[in-house]
Each structure stands twice: as structure tokens, then as C-alpha cells.
Amino acid sequence: MLTKDGREFTRGEMPEKACRAGEFVFSAAHLDHGHIYGMTRALIEAGGTLKSVWDPDPKKRADFLRAFPGTVEARCEEEILEDRDVRLVAGAAVTNERCAFGLRVMDAGKDYFTDKAPMTTLGQLAAAREAVRRTGRKYMVYYSERLHVECAVLAGYMIEDGLIGRVLSVTGFGPYRVGPREGRPDWFWRREPSGGILCDIGSHQIEQYLYYAREEDAEVTSSRVANYAHPDAPEFDDFGDCALTGKGGSTNYFRVDWFTPDGLRTWGDGRTLILGTKGYIELRKFINVAADRPGGNHLFLVNGDGEQYVSAAGTTGFPFFRDLILDCLERTERAMTQEHAFRAAELSIRAQNTAADLTPMAGR
């Protein structure tokens, strides 16, 4: 059990490696988003063995090989898909191309691990569901704002142990820094390839809500997008918000945007507020603004026992990746159920598809 002493808010040892070297071989392909580096490192740290990489862009391949020396540079995508040693393929393709690549991976008899958002249309979702049924392979998603942030992992443990009772409401804030126009690829600024802000970074928020509130499904009750400050990119959403009501009666509201100011020391002040019947948790994931506590992974807990601050860095590790490897080896669902991964994606797409556009008339 967790104790009330903040220094002891941990489940004990960090997650052990899932397997010995060489027992779980994976490859990486389609390196269009930088998240592929975090995905790859986490799988290696969990016991996976990286064998090969491929991308049509030689520069992307070269950058990846510098980060992961000793990796084989595949000659084409097919070389990876036909490699019998490879059990899983990790990818971070352009968002609207992720599903098609995943279908090819699963048809080749391998599990698929993709960056979020895992797809951009309900048609792609239907195709992915059918492929999972047909092939028996996994279509797992890197919802990094919960899976790769220790305070978010720790919050899940606290909820599981009943420290705030039944979760009633989750409120999330996901601000990002957009950076200079030339620093982003062309597809980032266009609706069809990127999926839009609620489909893309909104998927983090919806996944967290479903997980923390233990909801299997929800209804999108309101969603809005806008392009307030980027008239030179008329298809770009720089703001979005959404409200959902869970099947079990809980609620969710989140806001995502690309307005992180240059004065902030990090790329975004991501926060999550989780209200329960017996208390609440606040996560300040990446920074504690204008405070002495450095870095991220700040967790605040208030319940009947009082007020607690926990520096979550170093308390939990990232068990999702170990569990994902075990799931692939043993055909289980420790890390995340397939239905949960798909439901978060579906609700993100529905939120985007039904969003009211608040862009001023001089914009779009």
C-alpha cells in the first residue's frame, strides 16, 4: 500500500525488464514525428532489442542511426515486414498514414506500436478494428502524456488504491509551443494529414480521462476549435476544447492549444485535475511555474488525511512498456486493452468531426 509519507509514494522497485536481450526483437519505421525516439528508448529500457530502421528520408534514417548506433539500416519497408525475427514495429508516420502502415504491419504477422493519434478518420478506425480481429495482432498507441510521465503513472496507482475515492471528473490542460513555421513540416499545418488539434493532442486528454475515471465509453457533449493567430495556415487549429460525459456518469473537460509563450522554460505547462469523492489530485507534469521545485512530475494530493506534495520523478518508472512487451510475448492485455486504445481514438475523431469553428471571420 502507499503510505502518507511523500517520500514513500511508490510501488517499490522500478519495473524489471520484460525479457532477456534478444527475446523480443522490434524495428522502427516511418520517423515523421520525434516521438519515435521516446518510443524506441522506452522499449529498449524495458528489455526489447532494436534490430532495424527504415524511412524514405535518408536524413531521418541517419539521425536515428546516430541516436541508436548498431541498428541495421533496412533497404525498404518490406525488409522489416518480412523479417521473421521482428515481433513488433514501432512507427511515427504522418498522422493520416499511421493506420495504413499499421494494417501492413499486422498483415505481416507483427504487432504495431504507433504514435498518437493512431488514425484520423472513423473509416480508418473501422479498418484497424477489422484487422485486429482478422490477424490477432496488436495496434497499440503511444499516449505519452500518461504512459511516459511518472506523476501520471503515480496518479493511477493512487486512484487504484482508493486515495481519492471514485473519480467524478477529470480536467486537463495541454498547451504546446508551436515554434517557428519553418521548424514544422508542411503536413503539420494541414487538417487532413494532421487530423486537427482535437484528434491529435486532444487524444492524450481523452485517453487519460477514460483511464482515470475507469470509463469504457463516453459521449462528446461539446467541442470547439479555432485558428486565432495563424492566418497564414488557414487549415491549422491553434486552439481546441471539448467536454465529455462518461457512460458511468463522470465528466471531462479539456483545453489544448499552441500558445505556450516563449518565456516558459519548457514546451508546455501540461496539467491534470482529478476530482474524486474523497479528495483530488493535481498533476503539474512538466513544470511548476515560478516555483523553487525544479523540473516536472509534480503531484499534489488532498484527501481526508491532509495535503500532500509528491515529487514523482523516480517513483514508478514506466511500466507500460514492460507490460507491452509481455503482452506481445504472451498475448495478454496488461499494458492497455485494445478496446481502450481504440475508444480514445474514436472519441478524439468524433470530437474533431463535430467541433464548432470559432475562428474569426477574417481567419478561415
Helices and strands as residue ranges (DSSP letters): G 6-8, E 25-31, H 35-45, E 49-54, H 58-67, E 72-73, H 77-81, E 88-92, G 95-97, H 98-107, E 111-115, H 122-135, E 139-142, H 144-147, H 150-160, E 167-175, G 181-183, G 186-189, H 191-194, H 202-212, E 218-226, E 239-246, E 251-257, E 271-276, E 279-284, E 298-303, E 306-311, H 319-330, H 338-353, E 356-357
